[in-house]
Amino acid sequence: MVPSNTPPVDEAREIFTDLGYEVTGDAGNSFRAAREWKEVDVLAVTDDVSTGDGDRMRCFVTWNDHVERLERALDADDHDYEWAVIGVAEDGEYQVARAPPTP
């Protein structure tokens, strides 16, 4: 059993690698994922969400039981970037809980 207070860093890297992104950087709970023209800052989080500045797309990866709380926290803030949330189950299965709006 994975403790839900430990961010799903390995799971986030595996998800983006499996989706064909080149994963770079090792800044603790965050990394950059790039594929073709798209570059995403990926943050594996639980309850503490520090989003930083910038206008690059963000994807927050968290355990399923943190998804709703994370979405509420992100909705409450005014961001200059698009963001998505991926919820991860204990078995590694994942679901995109919130995708950025499409143009």
MOPAC internal coordinates of N, CA, C and O (Angstrom, degrees):
PM7 1SCF
backbone

  N    0.0000 0     0.00 0     0.00 0    0    0    0
  C    1.4456 1     0.00 0     0.00 0    1    0    0
  C    1.5281 1   109.70 1     0.00 0    2    1    0
  O    1.2310 1   121.00 1   -45.79 1    3    2    1
  N    1.3235 1   115.69 1   134.21 1    3    2    1
  C    1.4538 1   121.72 1  -179.54 1    5    3    2
  C    1.5253 1   108.93 1   -92.91 1    6    5    3
  O    1.2310 1   120.13 1   -50.01 1    7    6    5
  N    1.3410 1   117.36 1   129.99 1    7    6    5
  C    1.4618 1   117.96 1   178.15 1    9    7    6
  C    1.5274 1   110.40 1   -67.77 1   10    9    7
  O    1.2310 1   120.50 1   -48.04 1   11   10    9
  N    1.3246 1   116.65 1   131.96 1   11   10    9
  C    1.4593 1   119.55 1  -175.04 1   13   11   10
  C    1.5202 1   113.21 1   -74.92 1   14   13   11
  O    1.2310 1   119.69 1   176.82 1   15   14   13
  N    1.3361 1   118.19 1    -3.18 1   15   14   13
  C    1.4588 1   119.36 1   175.56 1   17   15   14
  C    1.5258 1   111.72 1   -93.87 1   18   17   15
  O    1.2310 1   120.08 1   179.02 1   19   18   17
  N    1.3386 1   117.45 1    -0.98 1   19   18   17
  C    1.4567 1   122.69 1   175.26 1   21   19   18
  C    1.5250 1   108.11 1   -99.06 1   22   21   19
  O    1.2310 1   119.36 1   -60.43 1   23   22   21
  N    1.3343 1   118.82 1   119.57 1   23   22   21
  C    1.4659 1   120.15 1  -177.91 1   25   23   22
  C    1.5320 1   111.81 1   -59.62 1   26   25   23
  O    1.2310 1   120.24 1   -34.46 1   27   26   25
  N    1.3334 1   117.14 1   145.54 1   27   26   25
  C    1.4671 1   121.55 1  -178.26 1   29   27   26
  C    1.5318 1   112.51 1   -81.32 1   30   29   27
  O    1.2310 1   120.52 1  -115.34 1   31   30   29
  N    1.3198 1   116.61 1    64.66 1   31   30   29
  C    1.4633 1   121.94 1  -175.87 1   33   31   30
  C    1.5265 1   111.37 1   -65.27 1   34   33   31
  O    1.2310 1   119.93 1   128.56 1   35   34   33
  N    1.3267 1   117.75 1   -51.44 1   35   34   33
  C    1.4662 1   120.67 1  -178.58 1   37   35   34
  C    1.5221 1   110.87 1   -62.24 1   38   37   35
  O    1.2310 1   120.42 1   139.74 1   39   38   37
  N    1.3172 1   116.81 1   -40.26 1   39   38   37
  C    1.4636 1   121.08 1   179.46 1   41   39   38
  C    1.5284 1   110.60 1   -64.29 1   42   41   39
  O    1.2310 1   120.08 1   139.62 1   43   42   41
  N    1.3357 1   117.45 1   -40.38 1   43   42   41
  C    1.4653 1   121.33 1   178.78 1   45   43   42
  C    1.5266 1   110.63 1   -62.58 1   46   45   43
  O    1.2310 1   120.47 1   134.76 1   47   46   45
  N    1.3285 1   116.71 1   -45.24 1   47   46   45
  C    1.4699 1   120.15 1   178.34 1   49   47   46
  C    1.5284 1   110.96 1   -61.08 1   50   49   47
  O    1.2310 1   120.47 1   136.93 1   51   50   49
  N    1.3188 1   116.71 1   -43.07 1   51   50   49
  C    1.4608 1   120.92 1  -179.63 1   53   51   50
  C    1.5282 1   111.20 1   -64.22 1   54   53   51
  O    1.2310 1   120.08 1   137.95 1   55   54   53
  N    1.3202 1   117.46 1   -42.05 1   55   54   53
  C    1.4670 1   121.18 1   179.20 1   57   55   54
  C    1.5216 1   110.16 1   -58.58 1   58   57   55
  O    1.2310 1   120.01 1   128.78 1   59   58   57
  N    1.3217 1   117.59 1   -51.22 1   59   58   57
  C    1.4593 1   120.30 1  -176.41 1   61   59   58
  C    1.5242 1   112.24 1   -70.31 1   62   61   59
  O    1.2310 1   119.78 1   145.42 1   63   62   61
  N    1.3187 1   118.03 1   -34.58 1   63   62   61
  C    1.4666 1   120.61 1   175.33 1   65   63   62
  C    1.5196 1   110.15 1   -64.30 1   66   65   63
  O    1.2310 1   120.22 1   135.27 1   67   66   65
  N    1.3352 1   117.18 1   -44.73 1   67   66   65
  C    1.4663 1   121.39 1   178.91 1   69   67   66
  C    1.5234 1   112.06 1   -63.54 1   70   69   67
  O    1.2310 1   120.13 1   151.77 1   71   70   69
  N    1.3282 1   117.36 1   -28.23 1   71   70   69
  C    1.4682 1   121.36 1   178.70 1   73   71   70
  C    1.5283 1   112.30 1   -82.27 1   74   73   71
  O    1.2310 1   120.30 1  -179.25 1   75   74   73
  N    1.3321 1   117.02 1     0.75 1   75   74   73
  C    1.4553 1   120.85 1   176.10 1   77   75   74
  C    1.5164 1   115.13 1    91.61 1   78   77   75
  O    1.2310 1   120.00 1  -167.29 1   79   78   77
  N    1.3128 1   117.60 1    12.71 1   79   78   77
  C    1.4614 1   120.94 1   177.69 1   81   79   78
  C    1.5214 1   109.75 1   -84.51 1   82   81   79
  O    1.2310 1   120.93 1   -31.54 1   83   82   81
  N    1.3315 1   115.83 1   148.46 1   83   82   81
  C    1.4588 1   121.11 1   169.86 1   85   83   82
  C    1.5248 1   106.43 1   -86.76 1   86   85   83
  O    1.2310 1   120.64 1   -59.91 1   87   86   85
  N    1.3031 1   116.39 1   120.09 1   87   86   85
  C    1.4594 1   122.25 1  -176.06 1   89   87   86
  C    1.5210 1   108.73 1  -100.39 1   90   89   87
  O    1.2310 1   120.77 1   -55.88 1   91   90   89
  N    1.3447 1   116.13 1   124.12 1   91   90   89
  C    1.4631 1   120.90 1  -179.51 1   93   91   90
  C    1.5207 1   110.19 1  -132.90 1   94   93   91
  O    1.2310 1   121.63 1   -22.05 1   95   94   93
  N    1.3228 1   114.48 1   157.95 1   95   94   93
  C    1.4583 1   120.27 1   177.28 1   97   95   94
  C    1.5135 1   111.47 1    88.74 1   98   97   95
  O    1.2310 1   121.94 1   -28.52 1   99   98   97
  N    1.2985 1   113.90 1   151.48 1   99   98   97
  C    1.4557 1   119.91 1   179.57 1  101   99   98
  C    1.5223 1   107.96 1  -147.73 1  102  101   99
  O    1.2310 1   121.60 1  -110.79 1  103  102  101
  N    1.3295 1   114.55 1    69.21 1  103  102  101
  C    1.4639 1   120.06 1  -177.95 1  105  103  102
  C    1.5192 1   109.70 1  -101.21 1  106  105  103
  O    1.2310 1   120.71 1  -120.14 1  107  106  105
  N    1.3152 1   116.25 1    59.86 1  107  106  105
  C    1.4648 1   119.48 1  -179.99 1  109  107  106
  C    1.5114 1   111.79 1    71.86 1  110  109  107
  O    1.2310 1   120.53 1    73.06 1  111  110  109
  N    1.3294 1   116.60 1  -106.94 1  111  110  109
  C    1.4611 1   121.46 1  -176.13 1  113  111  110
  C    1.5216 1   113.52 1   -95.96 1  114  113  111
  O    1.2310 1   119.73 1  -170.57 1  115  114  113
  N    1.3273 1   118.11 1     9.43 1  115  114  113
  C    1.4615 1   119.68 1  -178.59 1  117  115  114
  C    1.5228 1   111.13 1  -132.71 1  118  117  115
  O    1.2310 1   121.75 1   -23.96 1  119  118  117
  N    1.3317 1   114.25 1   156.04 1  119  118  117
  C    1.4556 1   121.39 1   176.94 1  121  119  118
  C    1.5185 1   108.23 1  -158.61 1  122  121  119
  O    1.2310 1   120.87 1    -6.73 1  123  122  121
  N    1.3220 1   115.94 1   173.27 1  123  122  121
  C    1.4611 1   121.43 1   178.50 1  125  123  122
  C    1.5223 1   108.02 1  -110.88 1  126  125  123
  O    1.2310 1   121.07 1   -41.33 1  127  126  125
  N    1.3267 1   115.57 1   138.67 1  127  126  125
  C    1.4619 1   121.87 1   177.63 1  129  127  126
  C    1.5257 1   107.76 1  -122.96 1  130  129  127
  O    1.2310 1   120.23 1   -50.31 1  131  130  129
  N    1.3408 1   117.16 1   129.69 1  131  130  129
  C    1.4639 1   121.08 1  -177.68 1  133  131  130
  C    1.5211 1   110.19 1  -132.48 1  134  133  131
  O    1.2310 1   121.61 1   -39.04 1  135  134  133
  N    1.3374 1   114.53 1   140.96 1  135  134  133
  C    1.4642 1   121.73 1   175.84 1  137  135  134
  C    1.5133 1   106.68 1  -153.00 1  138  137  135
  O    1.2310 1   121.16 1   -55.07 1  139  138  137
  N    1.3398 1   115.39 1   124.93 1  139  138  137
  C    1.4602 1   121.88 1  -178.02 1  141  139  138
  C    1.5225 1   109.45 1    50.29 1  142  141  139
  O    1.2310 1   119.05 1    61.69 1  143  142  141
  N    1.3042 1   119.42 1  -118.31 1  143  142  141
  C    1.4641 1   123.10 1  -176.05 1  145  143  142
  C    1.5216 1   113.21 1   -92.02 1  146  145  143
  O    1.2310 1   120.00 1   172.91 1  147  146  145
  N    1.3198 1   117.60 1    -7.09 1  147  146  145
  C    1.4679 1   120.90 1  -173.39 1  149  147  146
  C    1.5247 1   111.25 1   -98.40 1  150  149  147
  O    1.2310 1   121.29 1   -48.90 1  151  150  149
  N    1.3364 1   115.13 1   131.10 1  151  150  149
  C    1.4601 1   121.23 1   175.71 1  153  151  150
  C    1.5273 1   108.17 1  -127.41 1  154  153  151
  O    1.2310 1   120.75 1   -49.80 1  155  154  153
  N    1.3242 1   116.17 1   130.20 1  155  154  153
  C    1.4586 1   121.99 1  -173.73 1  157  155  154
  C    1.5266 1   109.75 1  -128.43 1  158  157  155
  O    1.2310 1   120.89 1   -45.69 1  159  158  157
  N    1.3264 1   115.91 1   134.31 1  159  158  157
  C    1.4609 1   120.46 1   169.49 1  161  159  158
  C    1.5205 1   106.59 1   -87.27 1  162  161  159
  O    1.2310 1   120.19 1   -58.76 1  163  162  161
  N    1.3278 1   117.23 1   121.24 1  163  162  161
  C    1.4623 1   122.20 1  -177.61 1  165  163  162
  C    1.5206 1   108.42 1  -106.89 1  166  165  163
  O    1.2310 1   121.28 1   -49.87 1  167  166  165
  N    1.3280 1   115.16 1   130.13 1  167  166  165
  C    1.4627 1   121.11 1   179.80 1  169  167  166
  C    1.5195 1   108.60 1  -125.33 1  170  169  167
  O    1.2310 1   120.36 1   -61.56 1  171  170  169
  N    1.3229 1   116.91 1   118.44 1  171  170  169
  C    1.4653 1   121.77 1   174.68 1  173  171  170
  C    1.5227 1   106.32 1   -87.81 1  174  173  171
  O    1.2310 1   120.83 1   -58.79 1  175  174  173
  N    1.3269 1   116.02 1   121.21 1  175  174  173
  C    1.4644 1   120.30 1  -172.13 1  177  175  174
  C    1.5254 1   111.42 1  -137.18 1  178  177  175
  O    1.2310 1   121.56 1   -12.99 1  179  178  177
  N    1.3246 1   114.63 1   167.01 1  179  178  177
  C    1.4687 1   121.32 1   168.88 1  181  179  178
  C    1.5249 1   106.13 1  -124.87 1  182  181  179
  O    1.2310 1   119.72 1    84.65 1  183  182  181
  N    1.3128 1   118.14 1   -95.35 1  183  182  181
  C    1.4632 1   120.52 1  -178.55 1  185  183  182
  C    1.5223 1   113.89 1   -98.39 1  186  185  183
  O    1.2310 1   119.88 1   149.78 1  187  186  185
  N    1.3093 1   117.84 1   -30.22 1  187  186  185
  C    1.4601 1   121.61 1  -176.00 1  189  187  186
  C    1.5185 1   109.40 1   -90.47 1  190  189  187
  O    1.2310 1   120.37 1   -70.12 1  191  190  189
  N    1.3295 1   116.89 1   109.88 1  191  190  189
  C    1.4605 1   121.22 1  -177.68 1  193  191  190
  C    1.5155 1   109.21 1  -114.61 1  194  193  191
  O    1.2310 1   121.27 1   -71.84 1  195  194  193
  N    1.3220 1   115.17 1   108.16 1  195  194  193
  C    1.4536 1   121.44 1   173.52 1  197  195  194
  C    1.5149 1   106.06 1  -111.35 1  198  197  195
  O    1.2310 1   120.41 1   -69.04 1  199  198  197
  N    1.3342 1   116.82 1   110.96 1  199  198  197
  C    1.4581 1   120.25 1  -169.80 1  201  199  198
  C    1.5124 1   114.30 1   -90.35 1  202  201  199
  O    1.2310 1   119.33 1   158.27 1  203  202  201
  N    1.3091 1   118.88 1   -21.73 1  203  202  201
  C    1.4499 1   120.78 1  -179.36 1  205  203  202
  C    1.5198 1   111.85 1    71.67 1  206  205  203
  O    1.2310 1   121.31 1     1.17 1  207  206  205
  N    1.3239 1   115.10 1  -178.83 1  207  206  205
  C    1.4608 1   121.00 1  -179.32 1  209  207  206
  C    1.5166 1   110.17 1  -103.14 1  210  209  207
  O    1.2310 1   121.32 1    -9.08 1  211  210  209
  N    1.3141 1   115.08 1   170.92 1  211  210  209
  C    1.4526 1   120.75 1   177.52 1  213  211  210
  C    1.5116 1   111.02 1   119.61 1  214  213  211
  O    1.2310 1   121.59 1    -9.60 1  215  214  213
  N    1.3293 1   114.56 1   170.40 1  215  214  213
  C    1.4593 1   118.62 1  -176.73 1  217  215  214
  C    1.5215 1   112.94 1  -116.59 1  218  217  215
  O    1.2310 1   119.66 1  -172.21 1  219  218  217
  N    1.3079 1   118.26 1     7.79 1  219  218  217
  C    1.4596 1   121.20 1   179.40 1  221  219  218
  C    1.5285 1   110.09 1   -74.37 1  222  221  219
  O    1.2310 1   121.18 1   -32.53 1  223  222  221
  N    1.3158 1   115.34 1   147.47 1  223  222  221
  C    1.4704 1   122.27 1   177.29 1  225  223  222
  C    1.5244 1   109.80 1   -54.37 1  226  225  223
  O    1.2310 1   120.42 1   -41.23 1  227  226  225
  N    1.3439 1   116.80 1   138.77 1  227  226  225
  C    1.4624 1   122.47 1   176.70 1  229  227  226
  C    1.5235 1   109.11 1  -117.84 1  230  229  227
  O    1.2310 1   120.89 1   -38.06 1  231  230  229
  N    1.3070 1   115.90 1   141.94 1  231  230  229
  C    1.4575 1   121.04 1   172.13 1  233  231  230
  C    1.5193 1   107.13 1  -126.89 1  234  233  231
  O    1.2310 1   121.33 1   -58.40 1  235  234  233
  N    1.3144 1   115.06 1   121.60 1  235  234  233
  C    1.4555 1   121.81 1   179.49 1  237  235  234
  C    1.5195 1   107.95 1   -99.32 1  238  237  235
  O    1.2310 1   120.65 1   -55.31 1  239  238  237
  N    1.3264 1   116.36 1   124.69 1  239  238  237
  C    1.4623 1   121.73 1   179.85 1  241  239  238
  C    1.5213 1   107.11 1  -111.69 1  242  241  239
  O    1.2310 1   120.93 1   -54.56 1  243  242  241
  N    1.3255 1   115.82 1   125.44 1  243  242  241
  C    1.4610 1   120.35 1  -177.14 1  245  243  242
  C    1.5211 1   109.63 1  -143.85 1  246  245  243
  O    1.2310 1   120.50 1   -10.23 1  247  246  245
  N    1.3069 1   116.64 1   169.77 1  247  246  245
  C    1.4608 1   121.03 1   175.92 1  249  247  246
  C    1.5280 1   109.11 1   -70.78 1  250  249  247
  O    1.2310 1   120.18 1   -28.79 1  251  250  249
  N    1.3113 1   117.27 1   151.21 1  251  250  249
  C    1.4638 1   121.97 1  -178.23 1  253  251  250
  C    1.5260 1   113.15 1   -51.76 1  254  253  251
  O    1.2310 1   120.21 1   141.65 1  255  254  253
  N    1.3301 1   117.21 1   -38.35 1  255  254  253
  C    1.4661 1   118.57 1  -176.83 1  257  255  254
  C    1.5299 1   113.75 1   -74.57 1  258  257  255
  O    1.2310 1   119.99 1   177.89 1  259  258  257
  N    1.3335 1   117.63 1    -2.11 1  259  258  257
  C    1.4629 1   121.71 1   177.58 1  261  259  258
  C    1.5271 1   112.65 1  -108.32 1  262  261  259
  O    1.2310 1   119.82 1   173.26 1  263  262  261
  N    1.3255 1   117.95 1    -6.74 1  263  262  261
  C    1.4650 1   121.67 1  -171.78 1  265  263  262
  C    1.5271 1   112.62 1   -58.21 1  266  265  263
  O    1.2310 1   119.67 1   126.53 1  267  266  265
  N    1.3139 1   118.23 1   -53.47 1  267  266  265
  C    1.4716 1   120.47 1  -175.91 1  269  267  266
  C    1.5247 1   112.09 1   -60.53 1  270  269  267
  O    1.2310 1   120.44 1   135.52 1  271  270  269
  N    1.3116 1   116.76 1   -44.48 1  271  270  269
  C    1.4646 1   121.26 1  -179.92 1  273  271  270
  C    1.5355 1   110.36 1   -63.55 1  274  273  271
  O    1.2310 1   120.43 1   138.83 1  275  274  273
  N    1.3205 1   116.78 1   -41.17 1  275  274  273
  C    1.4607 1   121.33 1   179.12 1  277  275  274
  C    1.5263 1   110.68 1   -64.39 1  278  277  275
  O    1.2310 1   120.15 1   134.17 1  279  278  277
  N    1.3254 1   117.32 1   -45.83 1  279  278  277
  C    1.4636 1   120.18 1   179.27 1  281  279  278
  C    1.5308 1   111.31 1   -60.45 1  282  281  279
  O    1.2310 1   120.16 1   138.50 1  283  282  281
  N    1.3171 1   117.31 1   -41.50 1  283  282  281
  C    1.4738 1   120.33 1   178.33 1  285  283  282
  C    1.5327 1   110.60 1   -62.21 1  286  285  283
  O    1.2310 1   120.47 1   136.77 1  287  286  285
  N    1.3188 1   116.70 1   -43.23 1  287  286  285
  C    1.4684 1   120.43 1   179.99 1  289  287  286
  C    1.5270 1   110.98 1   -64.02 1  290  289  287
  O    1.2310 1   120.22 1   138.45 1  291  290  289
  N    1.3204 1   117.18 1   -41.55 1  291  290  289
  C    1.4625 1   120.56 1  -179.90 1  293  291  290
  C    1.5226 1   111.28 1   -70.84 1  294  293  291
  O    1.2310 1   120.02 1   141.61 1  295  294  293
  N    1.3223 1   117.57 1   -38.39 1  295  294  293
  C    1.4682 1   121.21 1   177.34 1  297  295  294
  C    1.5249 1   111.57 1   -63.10 1  298  297  295
  O    1.2310 1   120.32 1   147.67 1  299  298  297
  N    1.3221 1   117.00 1   -32.33 1  299  298  297
  C    1.4642 1   121.55 1  -177.15 1  301  299  298
  C    1.5275 1   112.37 1   -72.14 1  302  301  299
  O    1.2310 1   120.09 1   157.65 1  303  302  301
  N    1.3189 1   117.42 1   -22.35 1  303  302  301
  C    1.4645 1   121.59 1  -179.65 1  305  303  302
  C    1.5227 1   110.13 1   -95.32 1  306  305  303
  O    1.2310 1   121.16 1   -26.11 1  307  306  305
  N    1.3343 1   115.38 1   153.89 1  307  306  305
  C    1.4626 1   121.47 1   176.30 1  309  307  306
  C    1.5255 1   107.68 1   -97.64 1  310  309  307
  O    1.2310 1   120.36 1   -65.25 1  311  310  309
  N    1.3276 1   116.92 1   114.75 1  311  310  309
  C    1.4644 1   121.16 1  -175.53 1  313  311  310
  C    1.5202 1   111.15 1  -111.00 1  314  313  311
  O    1.2310 1   120.99 1   -31.40 1  315  314  313
  N    1.3364 1   115.71 1   148.60 1  315  314  313
  C    1.4616 1   121.79 1   175.76 1  317  315  314
  C    1.5212 1   111.24 1   -94.03 1  318  317  315
  O    1.2310 1   119.87 1  -164.55 1  319  318  317
  N    1.2986 1   117.86 1    15.45 1  319  318  317
  C    1.4587 1   121.59 1  -176.75 1  321  319  318
  C    1.5243 1   109.83 1  -139.54 1  322  321  319
  O    1.2310 1   121.36 1   -19.49 1  323  322  321
  N    1.3354 1   115.00 1   160.51 1  323  322  321
  C    1.4597 1   121.26 1   173.60 1  325  323  322
  C    1.5202 1   107.84 1   -81.09 1  326  325  323
  O    1.2310 1   120.41 1   -28.90 1  327  326  325
  N    1.3347 1   116.82 1   151.10 1  327  326  325
  C    1.4570 1   119.58 1  -179.83 1  329  327  326
  C    1.5153 1   111.11 1  -144.50 1  330  329  327
  O    1.2310 1   121.96 1   -25.02 1  331  330  329
  N    1.3203 1   113.85 1   154.98 1  331  330  329
  C    1.4602 1   122.32 1   178.01 1  333  331  330
  C    1.5220 1   107.88 1  -134.53 1  334  333  331
  O    1.2310 1   121.25 1   -19.20 1  335  334  333
  N    1.3363 1   115.22 1   160.80 1  335  334  333
  C    1.4632 1   120.97 1   177.30 1  337  335  334
  C    1.5216 1   108.32 1  -131.02 1  338  337  335
  O    1.2310 1   120.87 1   -48.98 1  339  338  337
  N    1.3199 1   115.94 1   131.02 1  339  338  337
  C    1.4636 1   122.24 1   174.70 1  341  339  338
  C    1.5250 1   107.69 1  -115.95 1  342  341  339
  O    1.2310 1   120.95 1   -51.95 1  343  342  341
  N    1.3249 1   115.79 1   128.05 1  343  342  341
  C    1.4589 1   121.67 1   176.18 1  345  343  342
  C    1.5172 1   109.84 1   -99.02 1  346  345  343
  O    1.2310 1   120.45 1   -45.80 1  347  346  345
  N    1.3278 1   116.74 1   134.20 1  347  346  345
  C    1.4638 1   122.22 1  -177.22 1  349  347  346
  C    1.5285 1   109.85 1  -115.65 1  350  349  347
  O    1.2310 1   121.04 1   -46.08 1  351  350  349
  N    1.3347 1   115.62 1   133.92 1  351  350  349
  C    1.4656 1   121.46 1   175.46 1  353  351  350
  C    1.5289 1   109.06 1   -87.83 1  354  353  351
  O    1.2310 1   120.84 1   -16.10 1  355  354  353
  N    1.3175 1   115.99 1   163.90 1  355  354  353
  C    1.4697 1   121.64 1   179.38 1  357  355  354
  C    1.5209 1   112.78 1   -56.04 1  358  357  355
  O    1.2310 1   120.42 1   146.32 1  359  358  357
  N    1.3433 1   116.79 1   -33.68 1  359  358  357
  C    1.4639 1   120.53 1  -178.01 1  361  359  358
  C    1.5252 1   112.83 1   -82.71 1  362  361  359
  O    1.2310 1   120.07 1  -176.24 1  363  362  361
  N    1.3442 1   117.48 1     3.76 1  363  362  361
  C    1.4550 1   121.28 1   177.88 1  365  363  362
  C    1.5179 1   114.28 1    93.81 1  366  365  363
  O    1.2310 1   120.22 1   167.78 1  367  366  365
  N    1.3286 1   117.18 1   -12.22 1  367  366  365
  C    1.4626 1   119.67 1   176.17 1  369  367  366
  C    1.5243 1   108.03 1   -65.09 1  370  369  367
  O    1.2310 1   120.86 1   -32.49 1  371  370  369
  N    1.3309 1   115.95 1   147.51 1  371  370  369
  C    1.4568 1   118.66 1  -178.45 1  373  371  370
  C    1.5195 1   111.19 1  -138.07 1  374  373  371
  O    1.2310 1   121.62 1   -17.05 1  375  374  373
  N    1.3227 1   114.51 1   162.95 1  375  374  373
  C    1.4534 1   121.60 1   179.10 1  377  375  374
  C    1.5213 1   108.04 1  -144.46 1  378  377  375
  O    1.2310 1   120.97 1   -43.35 1  379  378  377
  N    1.3274 1   115.75 1   136.65 1  379  378  377
  C    1.4574 1   119.66 1   174.60 1  381  379  378
  C    1.5252 1   106.96 1   -75.67 1  382  381  379
  O    1.2310 1   120.92 1   -68.00 1  383  382  381
  N    1.3209 1   115.85 1   112.00 1  383  382  381
  C    1.4656 1   121.11 1  -177.35 1  385  383  382
  C    1.5225 1   111.15 1   -83.75 1  386  385  383
  O    1.2310 1   120.54 1   147.13 1  387  386  385
  N    1.3222 1   116.58 1   -32.87 1  387  386  385
  C    1.4557 1   121.03 1   177.02 1  389  387  386
  C    1.5105 1   108.16 1  -148.63 1  390  389  387
  O    1.2310 1   120.89 1   -57.05 1  391  390  389
  N    1.3162 1   115.90 1   122.95 1  391  390  389
  C    1.4571 1   121.97 1   176.76 1  393  391  390
  C    1.5225 1   108.18 1  -104.12 1  394  393  391
  O    1.2310 1   120.20 1   -26.08 1  395  394  393
  N    1.3297 1   117.23 1   153.92 1  395  394  393
  C    1.4633 1   118.39 1   177.10 1  397  395  394
  C    1.5272 1   109.28 1   -67.19 1  398  397  395
  O    1.2310 1   120.31 1   -27.36 1  399  398  397
  N    1.3254 1   117.01 1   152.64 1  399  398  397
  C    1.4620 1   119.27 1   178.33 1  401  399  398
  C    1.5230 1   110.55 1   -63.37 1  402  401  399
  O    1.2310 1   120.79 1   -34.04 1  403  402  401
  N    1.3145 1   116.09 1   145.96 1  403  402  401
  C    1.4630 1   120.14 1   177.36 1  405  403  402
  C    1.5225 1   108.95 1   -93.40 1  406  405  403
  O    1.2310 1   120.78 1   -34.84 1  407  406  405
  N    1.3343 1   116.11 1   145.16 1  407  406  405
  C    1.4783 1   119.39 1  -177.85 1  409  407  406
  C    1.5083 1   112.33 1   -66.27 1  410  409  407
  O    1.2310 1   120.10 1   180.00 1  411  410  409

